[in-house]
Amino acid sequence: MSKHIDYEINRELGECYLFMGEMDKAAEYYQKAVDCGTGHTEPFFGLAAVAIQKGELKEAGRHYLAALELAPSDKALVGLGLVFMEEGADDEAFIHMDKALELNAANIMALNALIRLAYKLSRVDEIIPRLSAALDGEDNESVRFTLAGCLSYLGRNDAAMEELKILLGKNPGHTDAQELYAHIAA
């Protein structure tokens, strides 16, 4: 059998065992997929998922890092960032989520984590460009509302109201946006 076929079989078996909750078997087949040497990152994500299920955060981080070394991706950066968050290394988590958004401005998981971290670390001003970039590809109500909230939090009420006007222009029934607009206007 070719290396690629061996890889595909082992990766798929890893996925099946992971889905069935058989973590040791899943890890065994994901490792066999890695050992095929095809350079794919998927089995590292599988190994990270197994490690997380087992509560082995350091091991999960090691697998995300291995995936990242093979091919820079927002998925690997988010995984590593989430591990850092769980370990309480918020500054490292912030860096990784920010880098993930450099690669994919629409990665909602990275965006949500970065917002949480920004408020916790008093770095809200640093995420405004990321929120704006996320709106470039798609006008997402939640992202626009969050951007308005962050701008208001930073005392940039005129800019916040402009974002809310855009949101309310498209969805006049957005109750939270109406309330925030009224609060800022008061």
C-alpha positions as CSV (number, residue, x, y, z in Angstrom):
1,M,0.0,0.0,0.0
2,S,1.1,3.5,-0.6
3,K,2.1,5.9,2.1
4,H,-0.9,8.1,1.3
5,I,-3.4,5.3,1.5
6,D,-1.9,4.1,4.8
7,Y,-2.2,7.7,6.1
8,E,-5.9,8.0,5.0
9,I,-6.8,4.7,6.6
10,N,-5.1,5.5,9.9
11,R,-6.5,9.0,10.0
12,E,-10.0,7.8,9.4
13,L,-9.7,5.1,12.0
14,G,-8.4,7.7,14.4
15,E,-11.5,9.8,13.7
16,C,-13.8,6.9,14.2
17,Y,-12.3,5.9,17.5
18,L,-12.4,9.5,18.7
19,F,-16.1,9.7,17.7
20,M,-16.8,6.5,19.6
21,G,-14.9,7.8,22.7
22,E,-12.1,5.3,22.6
23,M,-9.3,7.7,23.2
24,D,-6.4,5.2,23.4
25,K,-7.3,3.6,20.1
26,A,-7.9,7.0,18.5
27,A,-4.4,8.1,19.7
28,E,-2.9,4.9,18.3
29,Y,-4.3,5.4,14.8
30,Y,-3.6,9.2,14.7
31,Q,0.0,8.4,15.7
32,K,0.2,5.8,12.9
33,A,-1.1,8.5,10.5
34,V,1.6,10.9,11.7
35,D,4.2,8.2,11.3
36,C,3.3,7.8,7.6
37,G,5.3,11.1,7.2
38,T,2.9,12.7,4.7
39,G,3.2,16.1,6.3
40,H,-0.6,16.5,7.0
41,T,-1.7,18.4,10.1
42,E,-5.0,16.6,10.6
43,P,-3.6,13.8,12.8
44,F,-2.0,16.3,15.1
45,F,-5.4,17.9,15.6
46,G,-6.8,14.5,16.4
47,L,-4.0,13.8,18.9
48,A,-4.7,17.2,20.5
49,A,-8.4,16.4,20.7
50,V,-7.5,13.1,22.4
51,A,-5.2,14.8,24.9
52,I,-7.8,17.4,25.7
53,Q,-10.4,14.7,26.4
54,K,-7.9,13.1,28.7
55,G,-7.2,16.5,30.5
56,E,-3.6,16.5,29.2
57,L,-3.3,20.2,28.2
58,K,0.5,20.2,27.8
59,E,0.3,17.3,25.5
60,A,-2.5,19.0,23.5
61,G,-0.3,22.1,23.2
62,R,2.6,20.0,22.0
63,H,0.4,18.5,19.2
64,Y,-1.0,22.0,18.2
65,L,2.6,23.2,18.0
66,A,3.6,20.3,15.8
67,A,0.7,21.1,13.5
68,L,1.8,24.7,13.5
69,E,5.4,23.8,12.6
70,L,4.1,21.8,9.6
71,A,1.8,24.4,8.2
72,P,0.8,27.8,9.8
73,S,-2.9,27.8,10.3
74,D,-5.5,29.7,12.3
75,K,-6.8,26.4,13.6
76,A,-3.5,25.4,15.2
77,L,-3.0,28.9,16.6
78,V,-6.5,28.9,18.1
79,G,-5.9,25.5,19.6
80,L,-2.6,26.6,21.2
81,G,-4.3,29.8,22.4
82,L,-7.1,27.9,24.1
83,V,-4.5,25.7,25.8
84,F,-2.7,28.8,27.1
85,M,-6.1,30.2,28.2
86,E,-6.8,27.1,30.2
87,E,-3.4,27.3,31.8
88,G,-3.9,30.9,32.8
89,A,-1.2,32.2,30.4
90,D,-3.5,34.9,29.1
91,D,-0.8,37.1,27.4
92,E,0.4,34.1,25.4
93,A,-3.2,33.2,24.5
94,F,-3.8,36.8,23.3
95,I,-0.8,36.6,21.0
96,H,-1.9,33.3,19.5
97,M,-5.5,34.4,19.0
98,D,-4.3,37.6,17.4
99,K,-2.0,35.7,15.0
100,A,-4.9,33.4,14.1
101,L,-6.9,36.4,13.1
102,E,-4.0,37.6,11.0
103,L,-4.4,34.4,9.0
104,N,-8.2,34.3,9.0
105,A,-10.0,37.5,10.0
106,A,-13.3,35.6,10.1
107,N,-12.3,32.9,12.6
108,I,-15.1,33.5,15.1
109,M,-13.6,31.3,17.8
110,A,-10.4,33.3,17.8
111,L,-12.3,36.5,17.7
112,N,-14.5,35.5,20.7
113,A,-11.5,34.4,22.7
114,L,-9.6,37.6,21.8
115,I,-12.5,39.7,23.0
116,R,-12.6,37.9,26.3
117,L,-8.9,38.2,26.8
118,A,-8.9,41.9,25.7
119,Y,-11.3,42.9,28.5
120,K,-9.5,40.7,31.0
121,L,-6.1,42.1,30.1
122,S,-7.3,45.8,29.6
123,R,-6.3,45.6,25.9
124,V,-9.6,46.4,24.3
125,D,-8.1,49.1,22.1
126,E,-5.9,46.5,20.5
127,I,-8.8,44.5,19.1
128,I,-10.7,47.2,17.3
129,P,-8.7,46.6,14.1
130,R,-9.5,42.8,14.4
131,L,-13.2,43.5,14.8
132,S,-13.2,45.9,11.8
133,A,-11.3,43.3,9.7
134,A,-13.8,40.6,10.6
135,L,-16.5,42.9,9.1
136,D,-14.6,43.4,5.9
137,G,-15.5,40.0,4.6
138,E,-19.0,39.7,5.9
139,D,-21.3,42.1,7.7
140,N,-22.0,40.1,10.9
141,E,-24.5,41.6,13.3
142,S,-22.8,40.1,16.4
143,V,-19.4,41.4,15.4
144,R,-20.7,44.9,14.6
145,F,-22.5,45.0,17.9
146,T,-19.4,43.9,19.7
147,L,-17.3,46.5,17.9
148,A,-19.9,49.2,19.0
149,G,-19.7,47.9,22.5
150,C,-15.9,48.0,22.6
151,L,-15.8,51.5,21.1
152,S,-18.3,52.7,23.7
153,Y,-16.2,51.0,26.4
154,L,-13.2,53.0,25.2
155,G,-15.2,56.3,25.3
156,R,-15.4,56.5,21.5
157,N,-19.1,57.0,21.5
158,D,-19.4,58.8,18.1
159,A,-17.8,55.8,16.4
160,A,-19.9,53.4,18.5
161,M,-23.1,55.2,17.4
162,E,-22.0,55.0,13.8
163,E,-21.6,51.2,14.0
164,L,-25.0,50.9,15.8
165,K,-26.7,53.1,13.1
166,I,-25.3,50.6,10.4
167,L,-26.6,47.7,12.4
168,L,-30.0,49.2,13.1
169,G,-30.3,50.3,9.5
170,K,-30.1,46.6,8.5
171,N,-32.0,45.2,11.5
172,P,-34.2,47.9,13.2
173,G,-35.5,45.3,15.6
174,H,-32.1,44.5,17.2
175,T,-33.1,45.1,20.8
176,D,-29.6,45.1,22.2
177,A,-28.4,47.6,19.6
178,Q,-31.4,49.8,20.4
179,E,-30.6,49.7,24.1
180,L,-26.9,50.5,23.6
181,Y,-27.7,53.3,21.2
182,A,-30.2,54.8,23.7
183,H,-27.6,54.4,26.6
184,I,-24.9,56.2,24.6
185,A,-27.2,58.9,23.4
186,A,-28.4,59.7,26.9
